[in-house]
Amino acid sequence: MFITDAIDPMLELLALVDGLKLAIVTTILYLLVRCLNLNSATTSPNLTFLNSPLSQHLLKFCPLLSTEYIPPLLWGKSGHMQTIVYGKLGRVSSPMPCGCRMSFVMADGSTATFDLFEPFSSHATGEDFTMVICPGIANHSEKQYIRTFVDHSLRHGYRCAVLNHLGALPNVKLTAPRMFTYGCTWEFGSMVQKVRRLYPQTKLVVIGFSMGGNIVCKYLGEDHANQDGVLCAVSVGQGYNALKAQPTFLQWDNFRRFYNFIMADNMKRIILSNRDMLFGENGHKRPVDLEDMDLRMLYMATSLVQIDDNIMRKFHGYSSVQEYYETESCSHYLHNIHVPLMLLNARDDPIVHSSLLAIPRALAEKKENVIFVLTEHGGHLGFFEGAVLFPKPLTWMDKLVVEYANTLAQWDKTPCKSAT
């Protein structure tokens, strides 16, 4: 009897421990399901467009627009994981396409560069096409996501020209006290002109990623002549209006403030690597526009808006960061674009607030040449595909952009096509 009395409390204690273990495991699994969004269904993209011969052609010959996008099962439904994997890896097993670096001097003495890649074979239509590509913030042709996309495009018969943002390449020093900014189209426009001179018969496919999407859309809308010879344009993962995005980017909702800090830290590193030319050190004269720049403010900056206010806006003489954001945002130029335009975003992009997606949606509801493609998953420039854990080297985004361009190349040869 005494033995039984002693065992019963032990059994109760063991049962309590087992119950706690089960509760902890259940809680962890629940949090994983919630954080990784495992219960979210995979769907085909949500499309916004006007019914027209162009949109019907796209739906018929661009099947990725109407088929399910399936991200990696264990983590691909989390926008944060997609964004982190993109940020850390860029792409998996990224190829190394071989190109040549072109350079040219701008009117202000800045030396801009772009990398030119020739296609592996002729395009299926037999015509000459060149993709002119503007990477994301502080990016260049050596980034893995750019290399992967370029390699895929070359295999489909597209020549590629990739802008290297001014000041972004670590082994290319600035030759004038200016670097890339949010909406400046000078370098991109000069690259396009250079490509047109080198290949007078080529048709252009204009592509921008993230901040590059803002630049290419603004470039096309600034002057109707910029759309001459353009087959189509694609913008991926941009926010469309920096002034409207700025307050949302300072919020902790969806950890946007954290991403803002990381991006600001990267910008500080690039700016400081060019400090001699920008800040008048080691024999260089500080530019007039940056005479009131406080270097201490740069070191203490924890957000992009602080850097933009202290430095970036001054390259172009804006009196305030609000004026800079409002003037340089492509949302004021989108209605001037008349070539076929695809605007692509992911709903779970942790950087682009959902309220900003009203801009491309409203545009696509009014203009026949525009299609707005919104996926449930993909994060910021992720769009990885894969079965369970490991992503494929080629992303859904890479395939969609090339398939869209191919579809428009077919459309361009269709006799019955209507003006858009």
N, C-alpha and C positions, 0 to 999 in steps of 0.2 A: 504493500500500500504506500509506503514511504517513497519507494522507487517510482511508482506511478505519479505520485504528487510532484516529484522532482522533474519528471520528464515532461509533464503537461506544459509548464511554463516555457521550457526549452522549445517545444514544438510550436507554441504560440509565437515565440520570438523569431524562430526560423521562418514561420509563415509570414510574419510582419516584414522581415527582411526581403523575402521573395516578392511580397506585394510591393515594397518600395522599389525594388529592382525593375519589376514589371512596369510600375508607374513611370520610372525614369526613362526606360526604353521607349515606352509609348509616347511620352512627351517629346523625346528626341526625334522619333519618327514623325510625329505630328509637325514639329517645327521644320524638319527637313522637307516634308511634303509642302508646307506653306511657303518656306523660303525658296525652294526650287520649283514651286508652282507645278508640282507633278500631276495635280488633278486637272490641269488646264488641257482642253482638247486641242488637237492640231486641226487646222482648217486651211482652206485655200485663202488667198489674200482677199481683203475687202477692197472692191474697186469702185471708184467714183469717176464717171465719165458721161458725156452726152452721146446719145445714140447717133452715129454717123457712119458713113462708109469706112472711115479710118478706124473707128473703134471696132466695128464689125470685123475688119481685116485683122486687127490685133487679137481679138478673141479667137479667131479661127486659126491663125498661124503662129500664135505665141502661147503655147499650151501651159507654160509655167504660171501664167496669170490666172488660170482657172483650176489648177491642180493643187493638192495639199502640199504645204511646206512642212516637212517633218524634221525638227531639230533633234540632236542627240537626246536620248530618252532620259538619262539621269540628271542632266544639268541644262540642257538646251532650251528648256521652257522658262528659264530664269533670265530676265534681261540683264541682271547684274553679272551673272556667270558668263553670258555671251560677251558682254562688254569687257569683263576682266580677261577672259581668254584672248579676245582680240587685242586688248591693250598689252598683255604680256607676251603673247606668242605672235601676234599678227596673223599668221597662217601656219599650218602644219606642213612640213616638208615643202617649203616654198621653193620654187624653181629660181634659176638665175639667168634670165634672158640677157642676151648680149646686145648692147646698143652703143651709140656714140653720144658724147656730151657736147652740146652746142652752147655757146655763150654769146651774149650781145650786150652792148653798153646802152643804158637808158639815157634819156636827156639830162637827168640830174647826176650822171656819173655812176649810178648803180650798175653793177654787172650781174645780169640775170642769166640763169642757165636752165636748160631743159635737156632731157635725154630722149633720143630718137631711136626707135626700134623698128626694123623692117619685118614684114610678115614672113612666116615660114612658107606660105604658099599663096596662090591667088585666091581672091574671094570667090565664093560660089557663083556670084552673078557675073564675074569677069570684069567688074568695074574696080576702080581704085578708091579705097576708103582710108581715112586717117582718123583715129581716135585722139582727140586733144583732151588731155586729162589734167584736172586740177585736184591735187590731194587735199587731205584734211589739214587742220591747224598744225603748223610746225612740221609738216611731213614733206616727203620728197620721193624720188623714184626708187630709192634704195630700201624703202619700207617694204616689209614682206607682203602686206595685203595688196600693195601696188604691183609688186613683182608677180604675184599670183594672177592678178587680173590681167596684167599685160601679157603674160605667157599664154593664158587662155584666149585672149583676143588675137594674138599673133597666129595661133593655130587655126583660127577661123578666117584668116586672110586680111586682117586689119593691121595697118601700120599704126604705131602708137607714139605719141609725143607727150611726155610727162613733165610738167612744170616742177622745178625745184624751188620751193618758196624761199624768197630772199632772206638769207641768214640762217636757214634751217640745216643746210649741209655742214657738218662739222669741219670738213677739209676745204671749204670754199669761204674765204674771208670777204667781208663787205668792202666795197671800194668807195662807198659814199655813206653818209650818216642817215641811212633809212633801211628798214627791214619790212617784211611782209606785214600787212594789216588786214583786218576783217573783211573789208569790202573793196580793197584796191584792185582794180582790174588791169593795171598798167602792164605788169609782167605777162599775165596770161594773154592779153590782147596782142602784145608784141610777139609772143610765141606763135600765136595763130597766124599773124601776118607773115612770119618767117616760113611757116609750113606752107602757106598759100603760095609764096614765091618759089619755094623749092619744088612744089608739086601742084602746078596750076590746074590740073584736071581732077585733082582729088576732091572727094566729097567728105565733109567733116561730120564726125559724131562727137558732140561736145559732152563731156562727162565731168561731174564734180562730186567729191565725197565730203560730207560734213561741211566745214567752213568753205571748202572748195565748191560745194553746191551753191552757196550764196554768191560766190564770185562769178561762176559761169552764168548763172541766171541773170545777175546784174549786168554782166558784160553783154549778153544777148539783148537785153531790154534797153540798154543805154542808147543804142544806135541801131536802126533797122538794117543798116549796111553790114553790121556784124553777123547777121543771119544769112547773108549771101553764101551760097555753097554749102549750107549746113543741112545735112540729111535729117538729123534729130538731135535731141538733147536729153540728158538724164541727170537728175540730182538725187543723191542718196544720203539720207540721215541728217539733213540740215534743219535748222529751226526757223528760217524764213524772216524773222524780225528780231534783231538783237535787243531793241528797246523794250519790246514786250517780253522777251525771254529773260532779261536781266533780273527782275525781281524774283522770278521763279528759280533762277539759278543760285540765288542766295538762300533758298529754303532748304531745310533738312529733309523735307518730304522726299521719299525715294532716294535719299542719300545724295541729292544733287549738290549740296554744299561740299560734300566730301570730294566728289568728282571735280568740282570747281577748284578746290584746293590743289588737287593733283595736277590739273592742267595749268594752273597758275605757277606752280613750282617748276614745271617743265619750261614754261615761258621765261621765267626768271633765269633759268640755266642758259637758255639760248641767248637772251639779251646780254647776260654777263660775259658770255663767251665772245661777244662782239663789243665789249665795253670800250676798247681803245677808240674805235671809229665812232661809236655812238655818243660817248661821254667826254671825248676830247682828252684822253689819257695817252701817255707815252708819246708826246710830240704832236698828237692830233689836236685840232681846234674843235672845241665843243660847238655843235651847230646852234644857230640862233634859236631855232624852234625849241631846243631842249635846254636853254640857258636857265630856266626856272625849275628844271627837273631836280627833285630831291632824291639822291641815291638811297638815302635811309628809308624813304617810303617804298622803294622797290624791294629792299631786303625784308621789310615788314609786311609786304603785300600777301594776303591769303586768298585773294580772288582775282579773276580776270578783269573785273571792272576797275579794281584799284590800279592794275597795271595799265589798262587802257586809258584811264583818266590821267595817270602820272606821266605816261610816255606815248603810247601808240597813237592817240588822237592828234598829238602835236606834230607828227610827221606830215599831216595834211592840213594843219592850221585850224582845226576845229576849236571853238571856244569852250565847249563842254563835251563831256562824254555822252550826254543825251543827244546832242546835235550829231555827234559822230555816229552813234548807233542808228539814229533815225535816217540819216542821209545814206549810209552805206548798206542798209538792209535791202535785199532783193525784192521784198514784198511790194515795193513801190514800182518795180520794173516788170514784174511777171506778166501783167496784162499786155505788155508790148511784144511779147514773144509769140510768134505766129508759126514757127516750125513745130513739128511733133515733139511733145515734151512729156517725159515720164518723171513723176515725183514719187520717190519711194521712201517710206518711213516704217518703223516698227512701233507698235503700240506700247511695248514694254521697254522702249529706249529710256534709260534712267536719266539721260542728259536733256532730251527734248521733252518739255512739258506737253501734256496732251492738249492744252488750250491752244498751242501754236499750230496744231494740225487743222484747225478751222481755216487757216489761210490757204493751204493747197486744196482742201476740199471745196471751198467756195469758188476757187479758180476753175477747178475741173467741172463744176456745175454750170459754168458760164461759157467756157471755151471748148470748141470741138477738138482742138489740137492737143488738149491736155488730158492725161489720165493720172489719177492719184491712186497709188498702190499702198495699202496699209496691211502689214502682216501682224498677227497676234504676237509672234515671237521674233527674235533676231537681235535685240539689244541695240547698242550703238556700233554700227558697222561690223556686227558679228555675222549673223545669218548663216551660222555653221549648220552643216548637215552631218548625220552619222547615225548608226544603229542604236548603240547603248551608251558607251562612254567616250570612245575616241572619235573626234571629228574627221571628216574627209578633208583632203588638201584643198579641194575646190568647193566654194560655198554656193549656196542657192543664189545669192546676190550676183556673184560673178556670172553664173549661167544665165540669169534673167536679163542682165544688161546686154550681153552679147546676143541673146535670142531676140530681144526687143530690137536691137540694131539690125539684125538679119531680117526680121519681119518688115521693118521700114525700108530696107534695101529692096525687098521684093515689091513692096507697095509703090516705091519710086518708079519701078519699071512697069507698073500696071497702067494701061492706057486709059482706063475708065476712072482713075482716081480723081477726086474732086479737091478743090482748094480748101485748105483748112484755115 
